[in-house]
Amino acid sequence: MSGKSFTTPTYEVSYLFRKILVPIDGSENSLRALDIAVDFAVRYGSYIVVYYATYRGQDDSSEVLGKAKKRIGDLDIRVSFKHEELDPREKATATAIVEEATNGGYDLVIIGARGRSVSEDVTIGSKALSLIANSVVSVFVIR
């Protein structure tokens, strides 16, 4: 292994994961994914984009994004919030997340394994599975 010593951290991760996408839906799993991204931001200076896609007419974005803002608190990290309204006839939420991950210049996506619309019997949700299968960047799934 190239003679590296692993007794002290190298902080190479700060160069690998500079911009992180965190899709949220208000579920506890998605907020735990945000917690991990916040830890990356505190430790390595990563920039976080909290992304929430809804269908047109679904008016809970202030509640969901409010939960995320509360979770972050007053930490001095670089974070922005992006809300996208979708037409369900044109684009699925999973497709919107994959497109954002692909086109947004991200180094990493951190996503909860299951959102609020999935049965507890299912171990991974359709959005996380779609992202894993179709993303061009690394995906970190939080269970």
C-alpha positions in Angstrom: 0.0 0.0 0.0 2.5 2.7 -1.1 4.1 2.9 2.4 1.5 5.3 3.9 1.1 5.4 7.6 -2.5 5.4 8.8 -1.8 6.5 12.3 -2.7 10.2 11.6 -5.4 11.5 9.4 -4.4 12.9 6.0 -7.5 14.9 5.2 -7.4 13.8 1.6 -11.1 13.6 1.9 -11.3 17.4 1.9 -10.1 17.4 -1.7 -12.3 14.4 -2.7 -15.7 15.6 -1.4 -15.7 19.4 -1.7 -19.3 19.8 -2.9 -22.0 17.5 -1.4 -25.6 17.1 -2.5 -28.0 16.0 0.2 -31.5 15.2 -1.1 -34.1 15.5 1.7 -37.8 14.7 2.1 -38.2 15.6 5.8 -37.9 12.0 6.9 -35.5 11.1 9.8 -33.4 9.1 7.4 -32.8 12.1 5.1 -32.1 14.3 8.1 -29.5 11.8 9.3 -27.9 12.0 5.9 -27.8 15.7 6.4 -26.1 15.2 9.8 -23.3 13.2 8.0 -22.9 16.0 5.4 -22.7 18.6 8.2 -19.9 16.5 9.8 -18.0 16.5 6.5 -18.5 20.3 6.3 -17.2 20.9 9.8 -14.2 18.6 9.5 -13.2 19.1 5.9 -14.8 22.4 4.7 -17.2 20.7 2.3 -19.9 22.8 0.7 -23.4 21.3 1.2 -26.4 21.8 -1.1 -29.6 20.6 0.6 -32.0 19.6 -2.2 -35.7 19.2 -2.0 -37.8 18.2 -5.0 -41.6 18.3 -4.8 -44.4 18.0 -7.2 -46.2 21.2 -8.2 -48.9 22.1 -5.7 -47.2 20.2 -2.8 -46.8 23.1 -0.4 -44.6 21.7 2.4 -41.2 23.0 1.3 -40.9 25.6 4.1 -41.6 22.9 6.7 -39.1 20.4 5.2 -36.4 23.0 4.6 -37.1 24.4 8.0 -36.3 21.0 9.6 -33.0 21.0 7.7 -32.1 24.5 8.8 -33.0 23.7 12.4 -30.8 20.5 12.2 -27.8 22.6 11.0 -28.4 25.3 13.6 -25.9 28.1 13.8 -22.9 26.2 12.6 -20.4 28.2 10.5 -20.5 26.0 7.4 -21.1 26.6 3.7 -24.6 25.5 2.9 -27.3 26.4 0.5 -30.9 25.2 0.0 -32.4 24.3 -3.3 -36.1 23.6 -3.8 -37.3 22.4 -7.2 -41.0 22.0 -8.2 -41.6 19.2 -10.7 -44.5 18.4 -13.0 -45.2 14.7 -12.3 -46.1 14.2 -16.0 -42.6 15.3 -17.0 -40.2 14.1 -14.4 -40.0 11.8 -11.4 -38.4 12.9 -8.2 -35.7 10.3 -8.5 -34.9 11.5 -12.0 -34.6 15.1 -10.8 -32.2 14.0 -8.1 -30.0 12.1 -10.6 -30.0 15.1 -12.9 -29.0 17.5 -10.1 -26.2 15.1 -9.0 -25.0 14.8 -12.6 -25.2 18.5 -13.7 -24.4 20.3 -10.4 -20.7 19.6 -10.2 -21.0 17.5 -7.1 -18.3 15.2 -5.7 -20.6 13.2 -3.5 -24.3 12.6 -2.8 -25.3 11.6 0.7 -28.9 10.2 0.9 -31.0 8.3 3.4 -31.7 4.7 2.5 -35.5 5.1 2.9 -37.7 8.2 2.7 -41.1 8.9 4.2 -43.0 7.2 1.4 -41.5 3.7 1.8 -42.8 0.8 3.9 -40.7 -0.2 6.9 -40.4 -3.7 5.3 -38.3 -2.2 2.5 -34.6 -1.8 3.2 -33.8 0.7 0.5 -36.1 3.2 -1.2 -36.7 3.7 -4.9 -35.0 7.1 -5.0 -31.8 5.9 -3.3 -31.7 2.8 -5.5 -32.2 4.9 -8.6 -29.4 7.3 -7.5 -27.0 4.4 -6.8 -27.7 2.8 -10.2 -27.6 6.0 -12.3 -25.3 8.6 -10.6 -22.0 9.5 -12.1 -20.7 10.6 -8.7 -20.1 8.6 -5.5 -23.2 7.9 -3.4 -23.1 7.5 0.4 -26.3 5.7 1.6 -27.3 6.3 5.3 -29.3 3.6 7.0 
